[in-house]
Amino acid sequence: MKSGSGDTLSLWMATAELLERPALSENLTTDVCVVGAGIAGLSIAYHLAKAGKKVVVIDDGAVAGGETSRTTAHLSNAIDDRYYELEKVQGLEGSRIAAESHTAAISRIEQIIADENIMCDFLRLDGWLFLAPGKDGKELDKELAAAHRAGLTGVTKESQAPIINFNTGACLRFPGQAQFHPLKYINGLVSAIERLGGRVFCKTHADSIVDGRPARVRTGNGFEIRAAAVAVATNSPVNDRVEINTKQMPYRSYVVGARVPHDSVALGLFWDTDDPYHYARLQPMGSDSPSDERYDVLIVGGADHKTGQADDFEQRFSDLEGWTKERWPQVESFEFRWSGQVMETDDYVGFIGRNPLDENIYIATGDSGMGMTHGTIAGMLITDLILGRENPWAKLYDPARIRLRASGEWLKENLNSFAQYRDYVTPGEVSSVDEIAAGEGAVLRHGLAKIACYRDEAGVLHRHSAICPHLGAIVRWNGAEKTWDCPAHGSRFSPGGCVVNGPANSGLPKIDEEKAA
């Protein structure tokens, strides 16, 4: 079953169910309302339910139908932005807390799996960071020293990563990492939440989220949830229009899944130092395959770009396949292609905690490519904040924190977002709707307006405003996922204009057919 966040099928969607629950059909009062049924939202709900709170979870799609179903599910404390970079921005104490919290998240997932008897292919293993061709080996030495200063004293420098047919050269080994099947884990969390008295609703869109005592969530089907606290866990927060979205940047990341003979690839998490970097792991198969044949799927990701700012997805998938075959020539075939969205923060740390200027609304965003552990950190940290308990991680992850970084990467990223508004004066992607093939979309200029035109498989043309309702940038067609993507802040919409990813919280307005003609 495909998720609502794109047209491609991930390995996880092919081997586990995307759970559906009924839509909300009444007004409710509860202790906590969680908006978003991905790993962050369900981790928050689970921890609060365990603490005895009444919890309601709502999602406008299926359970885990967003980015959680599109992860590669690395459970890691090896920061993808590097500890030596993190230490420059957050200081030694911030670096130490980041290492501690991600390490604790892996252990918490392991404990939940044991407590709830969740069969999700969880496995502890090593992580391996190796150099990309032409990269300076001193980077590994800097990272080793910084990781040790952060408290990860078990990290060691080795002469070769366990890739038999490829000489990686020197690398770092990060012990105590893990992997799992994310949808199987999520489905186990839902069962636990419901057993503890929590309620989960699908096809229930949060139209508005208003702070107060109580806070109120108004849904698209006309009902209201009143709660002492609301946690917004929607990948990019839909309740914040500007502040958070100037401090994080959306990227698309691409993934291929290669069939390899069983036990021919070493188990481990693998990353290189390229920019953008590559990441890989193995998923053993067997009972998940229709024939029960034993084989493995090698999952490889990378080739990132800013959301909405590239359309060469075929080349990116092809590049990943070439990179994979060079290192693992035992690949038999490529059976999966998909992409996902990650939010990169301006200071290398997620935003988890009370929403700026609000009293009873909390957010979890800024996964920085480490969504599984960041989402679990959110479950622990936001639960403590709602329950009034001290948490030593709160300051580091505080969404209201201010970093004076109006230069370098922060300035470049925000100038990039601003530059996307030049699309108002450019021609359309096509000059006539006759150029749009079935199953494809393109932006057409009509006088002073830009129109997002999609032709469905039956040949029927659907027209919507191409202006993103978040902050007004012009969307672009994503031919890989069959979505409209905003190049400024990462909002995404279905071919029919429905919002599938924030920060926008409403769809693209439909264009009257007669006026468009």
Disulfide bonds with the S-S distance in Angstrom:
none
